[in-house]
Amino acid sequence: MKRLHLHVSVDDLPRSIHFYSALFGAAPTVEKPDYAKWMLDDPRVNFAISARGGSSLGLEHLGIQVETTDELHDVYGRLKQAGGRVYEEGATTCCYAKSEKSWIADPQGLMWETFLTTGESPVYGGDPALDALKGEAGACCTPTTPQGECCPPKPDLPAKAPCCGAKEPA
């Protein structure tokens, strides 16, 4: 059985934990200094929040969590049919959990992950290639210079258009 996954970035984790615990009528199933997660059955959702120093607050990403390898392969097949570049992260550590996952951005740049959780982890985790995909999915590139110029694309990623009237990348 599949479960919808929502991840929201917050600036005040304790206040947000209090809010969502009251809203859901349940304490988090996982709580760390920078992260909390509720595994709810009504509605069937994996709802997570984190305060990881990001500049934007709000919806971080959406996902589909599965319970079996067969379900994971089925969802992976649908990702490929959806179009766009699929990042097959494979076995990874993320959000204090070990999992097998892939990522894709929708046409508006909203990140979607599909994953099967295989265990717990004492660390949050991270992936530089995934960070690059998230940057690629945005409406425009991330400026890195005081003049607002776009960063040049990495060799394995397609070139991006300049941001909001910025100069063309070098």
Secondary structure, DSSP 8 states (H G I E B T S, - for coil): --EEEEEEE-S-HHHHHHHHHHHHTS--SEEETTEEEEEEETTEEEEEEE-S--S--EEEEEEEEESSHHHHHHHHHHHHHH-S--EEEEEEEETTEEEEEEEEE-TT--EEEEEEEEEE-SS-B--HHHHHHHHHHSSS--B-STT--B----TTS-----STT-----
